[in-house]
Amino acid sequence: MGKVFLARPIPEVGIEILKNKGFEIVDSITEADAMLSGLPDKLDKAFFDTAPATLKIIANYAVGYNNIDLDAAKAHNILITNTPDVLTEAVAEHAIALVLSIARRIPEADQHIRTGEWKESWAWDFMLGMELKGKTLGILGPGRIGSRVAEMAGAFGMKAITCGPNDDPDVFLPQCDIVSIHVPLLDSTRHMINADRLAKMKPTAYLVNTSRGPVIDEAALIEALKAKTIAGAALDVFETEPLMSSELFFLDNVVMTPHIASATLEARTNMAIVAATNIIEALEGRTPPNLVK
């Protein structure tokens, strides 16, 4: 049977599925028939030009695939797959968690206690936040995850509006109390949120990003946060992760998590199952269910 190279560790269940089908897990891509990659693996034209002739499929262990040069993959007749659907719930939950965290200033309040700053037992204007009921949540990118976030927001009494690829963000943004980003990283979405568009948001609005960091012009966002052009931001992804602008560390109106929106045991386990299934289908001569290109 075929040889599978794992560019990074995955849950054991995915490995067992491959082994039970008779596939060999190898330590090198040399002569591999399949590769399992992740977002940190930058698979560019140079990679594909030097890839072994045996390589038939790359199963990306993620829903996104902006780390892969799809045109180069196509030129070398290498199939590319991803892992959609199974991480929808996890990412949507994390987006809502970030909404609550920034709107109710939870990390800031936690830090206030830990550093011993809490001296007043109660004051009417202490750590004031925003109630979600009656507020407008803007979903920038109403795909699987964005649509699920909109559903969850309904439980808090929020009104959800969406901005799809044919809608104008300049009209959409001023209507929102909170904007949650769920677009893929494409040439058309890189720096979609820039200084001009941040200026169109309400000064009381919050920006939440669980999609891809470069969708936001991070330098422009930092300036908006410093100037209080918007009320705050909650970010799971960054423009040059894991390297980050140190200015973000010193802003109390930003909440940050280290690209963990899909980090639930359930989601990561199911992602391994989907990736392994994509490899099996391709190497057994069938079209993998999550073919990207």
N, C-alpha and C positions, 0 to 999 in steps of 0.2 A: 504493500500500500504506500501512500504518499508520505512525504516528510513535511512537518509543520514547524516553523521557527516562531517562537514567541519572543517578540521584541521586549516584552515586559511581563511581569507576573500577572496572572489572573486567578480568580477563584478556582479551586481544585475541581469543582464540578465540570467546568469547561474542558479541562485537561482530560478528565476521565471519559467524557463523551468522545473525545477524539481518539483516545487510546482504545476504548471499547470497540471503535469502528476499525481498529487495526492501523491507525496512523501513528507514525513515529514522531516524537517530540525531539527536535534537534537543537543544538546549541549555536548553530551558525546558519546564516541565510544561504550559504554556499550549497547549491544543489537542492534547496528547499522547493517544494511545490506550492506551499502556502506560507503566508506570514500573517501573524496577528500583531497589529500595531496599535498605538495609542496617540492621543493628541500631542504629547511631547515629541513624537517621532516626526521630524520634518522630511517628508519624502518628496524631494524635488526632482527636476529633470536629471540632474547628475546622478541621483540615486537610481532612477529607472534605466539610465544609460549603462550602468554597471551592474544591474540586477541579473541574477542567473537566468539563463534561458529556460530553466525548468519552472520558474515562478509563474503560477497561473492566477492566483488570487491574493489580495491583501484585505483582510477583514479588520476594519478599524473598530477598536473597542471604544466607541463613542457614537453619539448621534450625529455630531458634526464631523466634517472631513476637510476643513480648510487647511489642515496640515499636509494634504496630499495634492500633488500636481495631477489633476485628472486628465488633462490633455496628454501629458507624458505617459501616464498609465495606459491610455487608449492607444497611443502610438506603439506601445510594446505589447498590446493585446493582453493586458493584465486587468482582471476584474477587481472592482473596488466595492466593498459593502460597508454598511454601518449598522448601528443597533438602535433603531427608533422604537417608539411605543413603550418599551419596558422601563424607561426612566422618566416617563411623563409625570407620573404621580410624585416621584421624589423631587424633581426639579420644581414642579408647581408648588409643592409644600414648602420648599426652601424659599421660593419667591415670596410666599405669603409670610413666612417667618421673618424675612428681611423687612417686609412692609411693617409688620407689627414692631419689630425691633427699632426701626428708625422713627416711626410715628410716635411710639411711646417711650423712646429714649432709653431703652432697656440696658444696652451695654454701657451707656454713659452713667446711668444710675447705679449699675453694679460697680463700676469703677469708683464712683463717688463714695460708696460705702467702704470698699476695700482700701482706699487710700486714707481713710479716717477723716474725710472732709464733712461727713454728715454730722452737723452740730445742732441744727434746728429740728425739732421733732415733727413740726408741721408748719407749712406756710401756704397760703392760697396760690401763690405764683411759683411754687417750687417744682421744677422739672415738668413744666407744662408740655403736654403733647397734643396730638391730633386724634380725635375720635374718628373711626372709620365709617360709622353709620351715616348714610346720606352723602358721602363723598364720591367723587367720580374717579374711578380707576381706569386709566388708559392703557390698553394692551397694544404695544407696538409689535405687531407680528402675530396675528391670531391663528397660529397653527395648532398642533396638538397640545403643546405645553401652554401657550397663551390662552387657548380656549378653556383649559382646565383651571388656570388661575382665575379667569373670569367667573367660572362656576363657583369656586371656593369663595371668592370675594362676595358673592351673593349672600353667603351665610352671615356676613357681617353687615348686611344691609347696604352694600355699596352698589353704585350704578357703574357697570362696565361698558366702556366704549372701545372700539377697535380701530386700528389704522393698518390697513393691508397694503400690498405693493402698489395698488392703483389709487391709494388715498394720499392726500397732501399732509405731511407731518406738520407743516406750518399752520394749518387750520386745526389740526388735532390737538397739538400740545397745549395751547392756551386754555383748553376746556378742562384739563386734568388736574386733580389734586395730587394724584400719584401716577407716575408713568412707569410701567414695567416692560422691559425690553425682552423680546423673544424672537428676534430675527437671526438668520444665519449670517456668517461673515462672508460677504461677497464684495466685489469692487463697488457695487452700488450702495452697500450699507456701511462701508468703512467710513468712520467719522460722520455717520448720519446725524448723530447728536454732536453738534459743534457749537461754537460761541454764539452764532446767530440764533440757533434753535433753543439753546439754553435761555437766551434773553426773552424768548417768546413764552416761556413757562411762567406760571404764577410764582411770585416770590415766596408763597407759602407751600409750594409743591415739593414733592420728593421724587427722586429718580432711583429706580431699582434696576439692576442689570444682572441677569443670570445667563446671558447668552454668550457673547464673546466680547472681550475687552476692547478691541479696536473699533467696535461700533461707536464708541464714545471717544471724542477727542479729549484725552485725559487732562492735558494741560489746560484746556478751556474749562473743563469741569472743576478743576482745582481753583481756578480764578473765580468761577461762579460761586463755589462754596465759601471761599474766603470773603468775597464781597457780599455774601448772603443774597445773591441774585435768585437762588432757589434755597429752600429751607434745609435740604440735606440730600444725601445719597446713600444707598445701600448697595454694595458691590460684592459679587462673588467672583468676578473676572476682571482682568486688568490688561492694559495695553501691551505691556512687555513682561508678562509673568514668566517666572517667579520674581524677576526684578521689578521693583515698583518705585514710584516717586516717593521719596521720603517725606515730602510735604503732606501726603495723605495721613501720615502717622500723627500729625500734630493738629488735625482738625477734629473738633468734637461733634461736628454735624455730618460725619460719615461713619457708616458701619461697614466692616469688611470681613469677609470669610475667604479662605484660600481655595477657591474653585472646587467646592465640595457639594454643589447643589444636587448631584446625582449620588452622593455618598451615603446610600443606605445599603444595608446588607442585601435587602431584597432586590434593589435595582442593579447593583453591581454583580450579583449572582446571575440574574436573568440576562444581563448584558453578555456575560461569559457564555451562557447557553446559546444565545442568538449568534454570537460571533463563531462559536464552534459549529453550529448548524450551517451557517453560511459557507464555511470552509468545506464541510462534508458534501454539501449539495454541489458545490463547484467542482471538487475533485472527483466526484462520482458522475460527472458529466451532465448535471442538471443546472438550471438557472437558479442561483441563490435567491432566497426570498427578499433580501434587502439590498438588491443591486443598486448601486449609485451610478456607476458608469462602466 
